[in-house]
Amino acid sequence: MDARRESEPTSTKNRTTVERTSERELVVTRTFNGPARIVFEAWTKPELFKRWWVPKSMGMSLLSCEMDVRVGGRYSLVFGDDATKPAEFFGRYIEVTPHSRLVWTNDESDDGAVTTVTFEEKGGKTLLVLHELYPSKEALDAAGTGAADAMSETFQQLDELLVSLGASSGRS
Amino acid sequence: MVKYERARLDASFAALGDATRRGVLEQLGRSDASITDLAEKFHMTLAGMMKHVGVLERAGLATTEKVGRVRTCKLGRRRLEEETAWLERYRQLWDARFDELDQVVEELKRKEKADGRKKRE
């Protein structure tokens, strides 16, 4: 219908970086090709949030997603599928600054981080910085394996596949 | 299994939490070295260096081998890769999320544009 493809995203994919900046901190950065108000919206409206928070590759589904995005408001994410028991992740928003800053707690365990997400708009693009501060070094170490565990179903299968492929092609 | 992996990672991160031990790993990354070499390089006693190497060894970050009277240290390569592996897995998780978030952002942009044509705010 429309021959012009003006809204086509510029083809190069933006890079996601993860860095452990201290014993207790992890920082994830990514640029999005859209204004901060739109990116912020995708983080604060449950119907949008649940479309991307659980990527297909995770092999899990989000059973419920509730978010009361205001200072002191609660959120709850319940994950589960046939293979694993449902797991609830929950906490409270402790800072909500529209289009620029979100801070929430992760209260499902004593080792949960405080997550700060900032949205910085520049030239129609948004630099997103997600910062996690853990209560202790040990908590972050455990979370690292936890994150791996979260994807372990998929990754274990992938690992097994790679091992079997490697074995059959002579690589280990 | 998960518990075992976690214990191993805990040991690895504990081992990496010390500047001397990180230095030793860096050094071993360049070339294998004897405990005596390492002790000299880091201005330590032999016993002190053996302790550090022991921690690295238990964490699987280094291996040692005694040939004659010399104990040579090497990088425990596989384990180091595992350390970066969890960060990489974590990155992949976020990357996968953000790829899907890109789609949501594109859709919202299109919608905003279409709405904007109908009624300018």
Chai-1 contact restraints between the chains, C-beta under 6 A:
chainA,res_idxA,chainB,res_idxB,connection_type,confidence,min_distance_angstrom,max_distance_angstrom,comment,restraint_id
A,S7,B,R110,contact,1.0,0.0,6.0,A-B,restraint_1
A,P9,B,E106,contact,1.0,0.0,6.0,A-B,restraint_2
A,T16,B,R91,contact,1.0,0.0,6.0,A-B,restraint_3
A,T16,B,W94,contact,1.0,0.0,6.0,A-B,restraint_4
A,T16,B,D95,contact,1.0,0.0,6.0,A-B,restraint_5
A,T16,B,F98,contact,1.0,0.0,6.0,A-B,restraint_6
A,V18,B,L87,contact,1.0,0.0,6.0,A-B,restraint_7
A,V18,B,Y90,contact,1.0,0.0,6.0,A-B,restraint_8
A,V18,B,R91,contact,1.0,0.0,6.0,A-B,restraint_9
A,V28,B,W94,contact,1.0,0.0,6.0,A-B,restraint_10
A,R30,B,F98,contact,1.0,0.0,6.0,A-B,restraint_11
A,F32,B,V105,contact,1.0,0.0,6.0,A-B,restraint_12
A,G34,B,V105,contact,1.0,0.0,6.0,A-B,restraint_13
A,G34,B,K109,contact,1.0,0.0,6.0,A-B,restraint_14
A,I38,B,V105,contact,1.0,0.0,6.0,A-B,restraint_15
A,I38,B,L108,contact,1.0,0.0,6.0,A-B,restraint_16
A,A42,B,L101,contact,1.0,0.0,6.0,A-B,restraint_17
A,A42,B,V104,contact,1.0,0.0,6.0,A-B,restraint_18
A,L48,B,V104,contact,1.0,0.0,6.0,A-B,restraint_19
A,R51,B,V104,contact,1.0,0.0,6.0,A-B,restraint_20
A,W52,B,R97,contact,1.0,0.0,6.0,A-B,restraint_21
A,W52,B,E100,contact,1.0,0.0,6.0,A-B,restraint_22
A,W52,B,L101,contact,1.0,0.0,6.0,A-B,restraint_23
A,W52,B,V104,contact,1.0,0.0,6.0,A-B,restraint_24
A,P55,B,A96,contact,1.0,0.0,6.0,A-B,restraint_25
A,P55,B,R97,contact,1.0,0.0,6.0,A-B,restraint_26
A,P55,B,E100,contact,1.0,0.0,6.0,A-B,restraint_27
A,S57,B,A96,contact,1.0,0.0,6.0,A-B,restraint_28
A,D141,B,L9,contact,1.0,0.0,6.0,A-B,restraint_29
A,D141,B,D10,contact,1.0,0.0,6.0,A-B,restraint_30
A,D141,B,F13,contact,1.0,0.0,6.0,A-B,restraint_31
A,G144,B,W86,contact,1.0,0.0,6.0,A-B,restraint_32
A,T145,B,R6,contact,1.0,0.0,6.0,A-B,restraint_33
A,T145,B,L9,contact,1.0,0.0,6.0,A-B,restraint_34
A,A147,B,Y90,contact,1.0,0.0,6.0,A-B,restraint_35
A,A148,B,W86,contact,1.0,0.0,6.0,A-B,restraint_36
A,A148,B,R89,contact,1.0,0.0,6.0,A-B,restraint_37
A,M151,B,L93,contact,1.0,0.0,6.0,A-B,restraint_38
